[in-house]
Amino acid sequence: MRYAVISIGSNSCRLLIATRDSNQWKIEHHDIRGTRLGQDVASSRKLAPAAIERTLEAVREFAGLGRRADKLFVIGTCALRDASNAADFVQQTRELTGTDLQILTAEEEARASFAGASWGLQRNVAVEFLRPSTICVADIGGGSTELAIGSPEKKPTDVASLPLGAVSLTERFFRHDPPTAEELSGCRTAVRLTFEAIDSRVRPRGAIVLVGGTADTAARMLNAYDSDSVVGIARMQLDDLQDLLSLTSSLSTARRKSLHGLPESRADIFPAGLIIVEELARQAGAREVLITESDLLLGYLMSDAT
């Protein structure tokens, strides 16, 4: 049976088409559009008209493909959780897709990301890196970061959602292009304090596994994905990610757009996303992280849709 899911996030809109046969999943197609639905939501608590139009255009395009599947699902995350005018957007999405949009709770998002990441890890040799202990799956998005901690063979035991997103942090701290040293320091301090304030049960620990646009972009920029893996898996040193942060934060957005592997729609927010990665790893005492392409979308299908 073929399933399709459209995910509407704070920075991008994505489509996944996958098939399930005898409880075995196979990813057939994945696509992404940078739509920035979360533009100014952190400050205004409203979806901007231009952001709505960009996102609906991507939804319209993806729905044409998604309706060819046996089942089509549409999900939304942080921007739609936070915006006071989300109801109008939800109705317009239903008219375009013929499917109700499910706005995931932060906990549902974290658990789905954990399920998707665990599936990918267990189908690659990189799982050897994880034995025998715990993984912390971090989904770094445009408006929030979800954490889920547990064994990769089981459901997570602890989850949390933090108000740390690449879009919201960029809008809050960066006034210059490129950002000044003071702006970068202010952003890093805010991220660090947020991590230090969370309950000890959900403090990052174990092997750090990253999903989401920031992590995927970093892996592509550094050509880190294992070409032999069943699902894209990258094992990256924190030092390399810190070097990437130093490079990209020193360049203007226009110059970043010319860098290999960095999408134009992510160029302005990429340094803020990397700061979240850096502080996350620091909290866990980790010198390396895993990145997997298998994430929220497949996890949603595995956990809830079928």
Number of C-alpha atoms within 10 A of each C-alpha: 11 18 23 28 26 26 24 28 23 28 27 22 24 20 24 23 23 19 17 15 9 6 8 7 16 15 15 12 12 14 11 15 20 18 25 25 30 29 25 19 22 21 10 12 18 19 24 17 11 13 17 19 14 17 25 20 15 20 25 15 15 23 23 11 15 24 17 13 16 11 16 22 25 25 20 20 23 28 27 26 14 17 19 14 13 17 11 11 18 19 13 15 20 14 12 16 21 14 18 15 20 14 20 17 14 20 16 18 28 27 27 27 29 36 28 24 30 24 21 24 27 16 13 16 13 17 16 10 12 18 12 10 11 17 24 25 34 28 28 24 26 33 25 22 23 25 28 29 28 19 19 24 12 10 16 21 12 16 23 20 20 16 16 22 28 27 27 25 25 21 18 14 19 19 11 9 13 20 20 15 11 11 17 18 14 15 19 20 14 15 23 18 11 14 21 13 9 14 9 10 12 17 21 25 21 18 23 24 28 27 24 21 22 25 27 21 17 24 24 14 16 15 13 16 22 16 11 10 15 14 21 19 28 26 17 18 13 17 12 14 21 14 11 18 20 13 12 21 23 17 14 15 19 13 12 21 18 12 13 12 15 19 18 14 15 24 18 25 22 27 25 28 28 24 23 24 23 21 20 21 20 16 14 15 14 17 15 16 18 25 27 25 22 23 24 24 26 27 23 24 21 17 17 9 13 9
